[in-house]
């Protein structure tokens, strides 16, 4: 299993950013995919999860209405569209699937 995140960077408060995770090594369409984040000094937390087949995505309360998770089963990718970013969204964001983690991508929200 390999998960490779991309798309992190520096964005101003109120701005937008899209993270992408490229997955390989497993039958992508069968598995839930998740985005987690970890801010300095805090525990890693679930941001959003999207099921493999059917069902609805679910989100942390802190990001509902601002973030959207989506997947492309033809490309084995899962994206996290982040809008109206706040300083408290600043963290390392990780892609997760079947007990495997990506290397993480830094999101910095600052003016």
Buried (B, 14 or more C-beta within 10 A) or exposed (E): EEBBBBBBEEBEBEBEBBBBBBBEEBEBEEBBBBBBBBBEEEEBEBBBBBEBEEEEBBBBEEBEEBBBBBBEEEEBBBBBBBBEBEEEBBBBBBBBBEEEBBEBBEBBBEE
